[in-house]
Amino acid sequence: MKTNVLVPMRKDQSDPFFYANDGAIAEIKHGEYTFYVWACGDIDLTEKKTGDRYGNNNVDELYHLTDDQISDEFFDWTNNNWFEISAQKKMSDDKNEFIDLSELAESYESAISALTDVAEDRIKEWGIRS
């Protein structure tokens, strides 16, 4: 089983915050299923020094920062996103079924690791053949 990394981890940016607009960051395909990890959820924070607010629509303005620079020391966080592991089952050429696996991760590294573990568990549990 091979993990296909679609968006490599950026230097010093492990928080899901930095992947909010990237779609799937990694996937594992097996049979008619694709397991993937993506940054999900709403972002809402305020920069303490300037009072500027950021959300999903303008978060990319902060993508030059690092994990350390988005800390509570510099920002008031109302909401942050997370990494979620989900799956899709191919139903036909133009239709897929979304499957919410309710599996979450808080860092890039843990999300990639969890993707492998969750995919392996579900493939075995569901009896999926390649």
Residue frames as qw, qx, qy, qz and C-alpha x, y, z in Angstrom:
[[0.000, 0.892, 0.452, 0.000, 0.00, 0.00, 0.00],
 [0.476, 0.146, 0.043, 0.866, 1.51, 3.29, -1.15],
 [0.067, -0.815, -0.351, 0.456, 0.82, 6.74, 0.27],
 [0.441, 0.517, 0.306, 0.667, 0.76, 9.32, -2.48],
 [0.247, -0.587, -0.254, 0.728, 1.79, 12.70, -1.02],
 [0.337, 0.749, 0.456, 0.343, -0.01, 15.42, -2.99],
 [0.022, -0.922, 0.096, -0.375, 1.18, 18.41, -0.94],
 [0.690, 0.076, -0.497, 0.521, 4.59, 17.97, 0.72],
 [0.470, -0.770, -0.306, 0.305, 5.07, 19.35, 4.20],
 [0.288, 0.839, -0.079, 0.455, 6.38, 22.89, 4.10],
 [0.518, 0.164, -0.513, 0.665, 9.40, 23.81, 6.25],
 [0.081, -0.068, -0.552, 0.827, 8.33, 24.65, 9.82],
 [0.515, -0.004, -0.053, -0.856, 4.64, 24.42, 8.90],
 [0.115, -0.048, -0.991, 0.045, 3.08, 21.34, 10.47],
 [0.287, 0.327, 0.559, -0.706, -0.17, 22.97, 11.68],
 [0.362, 0.495, 0.764, 0.199, -3.28, 22.27, 9.55],
 [0.066, 0.836, 0.157, -0.521, -3.71, 26.05, 9.41],
 [0.071, -0.587, 0.516, 0.619, -1.11, 26.16, 6.60],
 [0.102, 0.014, 0.909, 0.403, -2.96, 23.61, 4.45],
 [0.359, 0.430, 0.542, -0.626, -6.48, 25.07, 4.65],
 [0.553, 0.632, -0.029, -0.543, -6.79, 25.70, 0.92],
 [0.003, 0.488, -0.814, -0.315, -4.85, 22.73, -0.45],
 [0.851, 0.084, -0.298, -0.425, -7.55, 20.05, -0.75],
 [0.975, -0.210, -0.011, 0.066, -6.23, 16.54, -0.15],
 [0.085, -0.847, 0.522, 0.041, -2.61, 16.53, 1.02],
 [0.031, -0.341, 0.935, 0.095, -2.12, 12.76, 0.71],
 [0.828, 0.087, -0.010, -0.554, -4.06, 9.74, -0.48],
 [0.263, -0.222, 0.937, 0.065, -4.02, 5.96, -0.57],
 [0.695, 0.213, -0.262, -0.634, -5.91, 4.19, -3.34],
 [0.180, -0.142, 0.970, -0.081, -7.05, 0.64, -2.86],
 [0.209, 0.440, 0.870, 0.077, -9.69, -1.04, -5.00],
 [0.052, 0.706, 0.475, 0.523, -12.62, 1.31, -5.53],
 [0.436, -0.846, -0.251, 0.175, -11.68, 3.29, -2.42],
 [0.427, 0.529, -0.214, 0.702, -9.48, 6.35, -1.99],
 [0.555, -0.692, -0.331, 0.321, -8.48, 7.25, 1.55],
 [0.392, 0.574, -0.019, 0.719, -7.22, 10.81, 1.95],
 [0.408, -0.569, -0.386, 0.601, -6.22, 13.42, 4.49],
 [0.179, 0.628, 0.262, 0.711, -7.18, 17.07, 4.18],
 [0.119, -0.086, -0.431, 0.890, -7.35, 20.21, 6.29],
 [0.245, -0.572, -0.686, -0.377, -10.93, 20.74, 7.37],
 [0.356, -0.665, -0.528, 0.390, -12.79, 23.27, 9.49],
 [0.095, 0.935, 0.173, 0.295, -13.16, 26.97, 10.04],
 [0.576, -0.020, -0.228, 0.785, -10.31, 29.31, 10.88],
 [0.132, -0.903, -0.210, -0.350, -10.89, 32.48, 12.88],
 [0.673, -0.348, -0.214, 0.617, -8.03, 34.38, 14.49],
 [0.049, 0.987, 0.067, 0.134, -7.00, 37.95, 15.28],
 [0.639, 0.299, -0.281, 0.650, -3.47, 39.29, 15.18],
 [0.468, -0.687, -0.394, 0.391, -2.83, 40.84, 18.61],
 [0.396, -0.283, 0.085, 0.870, -0.47, 43.57, 17.40],
 [0.020, -0.027, -0.407, -0.913, -2.61, 44.92, 14.54],
 [0.484, 0.273, 0.493, -0.670, -6.13, 43.69, 15.30],
 [0.462, 0.307, -0.576, -0.600, -6.34, 42.19, 11.78],
 [0.761, -0.004, 0.541, -0.357, -8.74, 39.24, 11.52],
 [0.233, 0.362, -0.807, -0.404, -8.16, 36.17, 9.43],
 [0.779, 0.097, 0.477, -0.396, -10.44, 33.36, 8.34],
 [0.738, 0.144, 0.620, 0.225, -10.63, 30.73, 5.62],
 [0.518, 0.809, 0.261, 0.094, -11.04, 33.40, 2.94],
 [0.248, 0.908, -0.262, 0.212, -7.78, 35.29, 3.67],
 [0.810, -0.524, 0.241, 0.111, -5.66, 32.88, 5.71],
 [0.837, 0.319, 0.109, 0.431, -3.19, 32.56, 2.83],
 [0.116, 0.907, -0.146, 0.379, -1.94, 36.05, 3.73],
 [0.524, -0.715, 0.428, -0.177, -0.23, 34.39, 6.73],
 [0.991, 0.123, 0.011, 0.057, 1.35, 31.46, 4.89],
 [0.468, 0.669, -0.405, 0.411, 4.80, 33.09, 5.12],
 [0.446, -0.646, 0.444, -0.433, 4.79, 32.43, 8.89],
 [0.399, 0.197, -0.889, 0.108, 5.91, 29.31, 10.77],
 [0.597, -0.458, -0.658, -0.026, 4.27, 27.16, 13.43],
 [0.452, -0.311, -0.430, 0.716, 6.02, 29.18, 16.16],
 [0.039, 0.009, 0.070, 0.997, 4.80, 32.47, 14.69],
 [0.456, -0.366, -0.471, -0.661, 1.11, 31.53, 14.79],
 [0.390, -0.204, -0.791, 0.425, 1.17, 30.85, 18.52],
 [0.293, -0.803, -0.519, 0.012, -1.10, 32.30, 21.18],
 [0.445, -0.451, -0.061, 0.772, 1.67, 34.80, 21.89],
 [0.099, -0.140, 0.366, 0.915, 0.90, 36.59, 18.60],
 [0.361, -0.205, -0.568, -0.711, -2.71, 35.66, 17.81],
 [0.496, 0.022, 0.582, -0.644, -6.04, 35.33, 19.58],
 [0.175, -0.003, -0.904, -0.391, -7.57, 32.13, 18.26],
 [0.650, 0.018, 0.236, -0.722, -11.33, 31.69, 18.13],
 [0.928, 0.189, 0.270, -0.174, -11.14, 28.67, 15.84],
 [0.011, -0.565, 0.738, 0.370, -8.51, 26.58, 14.07],
 [0.835, 0.238, -0.307, -0.390, -8.94, 23.80, 11.57],
 [0.658, -0.364, 0.658, -0.045, -7.68, 20.20, 11.80],
 [0.247, 0.312, -0.818, -0.415, -6.59, 17.37, 9.56],
 [0.775, 0.062, 0.395, -0.489, -9.32, 14.87, 8.81],
 [0.085, -0.199, 0.921, 0.324, -9.06, 11.43, 7.27],
 [0.686, 0.337, 0.233, -0.601, -11.91, 10.55, 4.96],
 [0.382, -0.042, 0.852, 0.355, -12.58, 8.16, 2.11],
 [0.570, 0.395, -0.133, -0.708, -14.39, 8.03, -1.18],
 [0.570, 0.083, 0.813, 0.086, -15.86, 4.97, -2.80],
 [0.174, 0.234, -0.537, -0.791, -16.10, 5.09, -6.58],
 [0.577, 0.311, 0.612, -0.443, -19.72, 4.38, -7.45],
 [0.687, 0.604, 0.381, 0.137, -19.57, 5.10, -11.21],
 [0.588, 0.324, 0.132, 0.729, -17.51, 7.14, -13.66],
 [0.035, 0.563, 0.051, 0.824, -19.09, 10.36, -12.44],
 [0.601, -0.647, -0.051, -0.467, -20.19, 9.60, -8.89],
 [0.437, 0.201, -0.738, 0.473, -18.30, 8.97, -5.64],
 [0.613, -0.680, -0.372, -0.151, -19.64, 8.31, -2.17],
 [0.061, 0.649, -0.466, 0.598, -18.03, 10.43, 0.57],
 [0.784, -0.371, -0.490, 0.081, -17.28, 8.47, 3.74],
 [0.182, -0.791, 0.324, -0.487, -16.63, 10.42, 6.94],
 [0.745, 0.016, -0.623, 0.237, -14.29, 8.25, 8.98],
 [0.498, -0.838, -0.043, -0.220, -14.28, 10.63, 11.99],
 [0.830, -0.200, -0.051, 0.518, -10.51, 10.35, 12.27],
 [0.060, 0.990, -0.025, 0.127, -8.63, 13.54, 13.13],
 [0.769, -0.069, -0.113, 0.625, -5.01, 14.66, 13.45],
 [0.177, -0.944, -0.132, 0.244, -3.43, 17.87, 14.68],
 [0.185, -0.717, 0.469, 0.481, -0.13, 17.96, 12.76],
 [0.604, 0.558, -0.432, -0.371, 1.03, 17.16, 9.24],
 [0.170, 0.388, -0.903, 0.068, 3.23, 14.29, 10.41],
 [0.355, 0.058, 0.827, -0.432, 0.54, 12.69, 12.56],
 [0.666, 0.447, 0.113, -0.586, -1.99, 13.06, 9.72],
 [0.530, 0.496, -0.636, -0.262, 0.20, 11.16, 7.24],
 [0.026, 0.214, -0.944, 0.250, 0.85, 8.43, 9.80],
 [0.482, 0.211, 0.617, -0.586, -2.83, 8.20, 10.74],
 [0.644, 0.449, -0.243, -0.570, -3.83, 7.98, 7.06],
 [0.401, 0.337, -0.847, -0.088, -1.79, 4.81, 6.67],
 [0.104, -0.017, 0.888, -0.448, -3.10, 3.28, 9.90],
 [0.544, 0.320, 0.363, -0.685, -6.75, 4.13, 9.16],
 [0.621, 0.432, -0.441, -0.483, -6.55, 2.88, 5.56],
 [0.271, 0.243, -0.930, 0.058, -4.98, -0.40, 6.65],
 [0.249, 0.108, 0.783, -0.560, -7.62, -0.89, 9.36],
 [0.601, 0.397, 0.170, -0.673, -10.57, -0.12, 7.07],
 [0.513, 0.408, -0.658, -0.371, -9.24, -2.25, 4.19],
 [0.154, 0.088, -0.965, 0.194, -9.02, -5.20, 6.56],
 [0.299, 0.232, 0.641, -0.668, -12.30, -4.43, 8.38],
 [0.594, 0.475, 0.059, -0.647, -14.30, -3.86, 5.17],
 [0.748, 0.067, 0.638, 0.168, -12.62, -6.70, 3.24],
 [0.428, 0.828, -0.106, -0.348, -11.60, -4.43, 0.37],
 [0.816, 0.032, 0.422, 0.393, -9.74, -6.17, -2.45],
 [0.104, -0.606, 0.306, 0.727, -7.38, -4.33, -4.77]]
